[in-house]
Each structure stands twice: as C-alpha cells, then as structure tokens.
Amino acid sequence: MAIFPIRTFGDPVLRSSAAAVQVIDESIERLVQDMLETMYAAPGVGLAAPQIGVLKSVAVFDVGEGPNVLINPKIVETSGEWTFDEGCLSVPERYWPISRPGWARARGLNLDGEDVEYEGDELLGRVLQHELDHLQGILLIERLETRVRKAALRDLRNEGLGLLQ
C-alpha cells in the first residue's frame, strides 16, 4: 500500500470525468487500498480516484462506521436540503457553506463486483454526493452560490492556486 499526494485545485485532472471500471482485478483492489490509506493519512472522510490522479470511477469513504468502497457509483435518489460548511482535500483548509440535498442514496459495486447501496442523511449523504461529484470532474467550488464562488476563486488565485482553472 502507498500514500499518494492528493491533487489540489488547479490540477486539470480534477476537472476530468472518470472512466467506468470494466474489470475489478488486483489493480483495482490495490487502488482501493491505496486510496483508503491516503484518505486516512490526510485525514479525510472520503476520497475519489481522480483526487490522486487516477481517472477511474472509484470512491472510498468512512464516516465513522468503517471503510466503504463504491465502484462505478451513481446517485439514484436525493431529498431535502442541508447547508453545511463543506471542505475538500483538494482545496485544503477551506470551508464554505454549501446547500445540497440532506439525504442521498448511491448505488455501485463493491470489490467483489456485487451491487451495493449506501444511503444516509447529513454527513453520509453529503460525502456520497461530494465524492461522486469528483468522479464527474466537479469541485465543491462549483456548488457555491455565484457571489461566494467569485470571491473564493479570487482568493485562491491571489494565493497562486488554480492558475490552470
């Protein structure tokens, strides 16, 4: 297992959509283990493969109930609304109030290729939505209301981040 550097704002890989995993083999199992180790070391509660530069549709998360993996996941249902100061390992040490559905259900595959489903409200629901956004090349900054987004982008650029955006 290895800890990988987490790609940060400005890295073009974060704006790219991940490709579906066609075969769950040893390389995917190793990727998942590396992602978990990287996530825990960060520390974080979720990590998507593009955040370590791998454009595969794989996400891992742990909201306190043990590690989970979703391969080729999709959000299949959401409801409600919850505003929360959300952060991201790819935009370190920054948090913004972001409104998302308060509850979400996601489906995908586990490492055995079996269908799995996770659903939850508040933190789990947010983590599912956040990590699946990464798989579509969407950063949390795009979820900010326009005025806040413009200020955040200006601040990040003034600090020399996101010059490629």
Secondary structure by P-SEA (a helix, b strand, c coil): cbbbbbbccccccccbbbcccccccaaaaaaaaaaaaaaaaacccccccccccccccbbbbbccccbbbbccccccbbbbbbbccccccccccccccccccccbbbbbbcccccbbbbbbccaaaaaaaaaaaaaacccccccccaaaaaaaaaaaaaacccccc
